[in-house]
Every structure is written in C-alpha cells, then in structure tokens.
Amino acid sequence: MRGQRSIRRRRNARRDGGLIATVNVCETFVSIQGESTYAGLSCYFIRLAGCNLRCRYCDTTYAYVPGLDVPVPDLVAEFRASKAAIVEITGGEPLLQPGFRELAAALRDQGGKPVLVETNGSMDISAIPAGVIAIMDVKCPGSGVSEAMDPANIGRLRPQDEVKFVLSDRQDYEWAGDFVRRHNLPTRCHAVLFSPVFGKLPAKEVGQWILDDGLPVRVQVQLHKALGMK
C-alpha cells in the first residue's frame, strides 16, 4: 500500500460475531485536494482497487490490481482521526465494489464532513447515496474509452454533483464543448470542469479557448501536481 500506509494487512471482516461491509483498498493518504471545486482543501483519500477502463493518460495504473480488504468502520475511524477537511473515495472505479455504498453512507453519516466520489461515468451513479457529491468524468475521445460512458448518467446528475472532462488536445476541447452545449450541462449540476492532461496540454491554452468561446465551464488544473504533492 502507498500513501499513509495505515492499513497494513488483510483484516477479518467480522465484528462481535457479525459480518460487516468491506471494500478492497489500494491505498489511503492525506493530501491537498487538487481537483473539483473543492481544490485546495485538505483531503483524506480512499483509493479503491480495480477499474473497468484503461484511459490512455491514466496516472494511477497501480490501482488496477487487487489491494487489501478493509472493513468500512476502520476507514471511517481513520478519516475521523485525520485532520482533513473533506474525504474522497476514488479509484480505480469505486462503483465497481459491492461495499461502496456502505462506505459512502458511513462516511456521510459518521464523518461529519463533505464526502466526494470520483467516478469514470461508466457506472450507474444513482448508486451514490444522497448527500454524497459525485465528481463524474465524461471521457473525451483522447481517453480512448469515450464510448464507455453510460449516457443515462446525464439524467441522474444532482445539483451538488460536478462533471469533469479531461482534455488531451484541441479535438477533445471541441468535443467537450459540443457535449456541454447539447446537454445544457451547467443547468444540471454544480460545476463543469475542463481539465487539461498535466504536462501535455497547457492550461493557458484551454483558458483562452474558453474565453474565446464563452463556455460556462471552469478550467481545472491538477493543483496537487503543481504543488509537487501526491
């Protein structure tokens, strides 16, 4: 395990004679949230293992393989013991895991702070409990997996949710802009984020394109990478 390394071994998923929910964890760590409108806040990250997509620009390929099975109460306790302002469940693809819903609900009910879930858009986001914030990707052609999105997720967005487009080039920008207009995305969610691939597409260029076109979206830079943090 990477990051905080507070979870070191496979746990027994029984407490007081009863079964409890577990999730398969790649890593947990505390860092500065680098994405979404919550960027800049301290965040406790729970990275679940396993993903159903293989994006060309993926920077967490180590999450593809199985991790450790960890009881949900242990993760909630570790978040509560941290000094982080928010918590994010990420991956991999968190919604693949049967214990995801229990984890998200427990963090919401017992953590006392905002709960974010980063999801790749291919899974039904109605599995995300009420009160938990979805940060949903819409995969552009440059990802190599744009056809994997569940289009019904556009209608499942809630006012607190955010939608993210990762842009590899101008073609992705044009594609994303057309998608935003066609679905009137800014009226469906809290924010629409255009995030250039770090080190490939300059954020300044994306910002100028947005100014030129008058798109009602935000430029997102990966703040944690700019800070040299995990």
Buried (B, 14 or more C-beta within 10 A) or exposed (E): BBBBEBBEEEBEBEEEEEEBBBBBBBBBBBBBBBBBBBBEBEBBBBBBBBBBBEBEBBEBEBBBEEBBBBBBBBBBEBBBEBEBBBBBBBBBBBBBBEBBBBBBBBBBEEBEBBBBBBBBBBBEBEBBBEEBBBBBBBBBBBBBBBEBBBEEBBEBBBEBBBBBBBBBBEEBBBBBBEBBEEBEBBEBBBBBBBBBBBEEBEBEBBBEBBEEEEBEBBBBBBBBBEEEEB
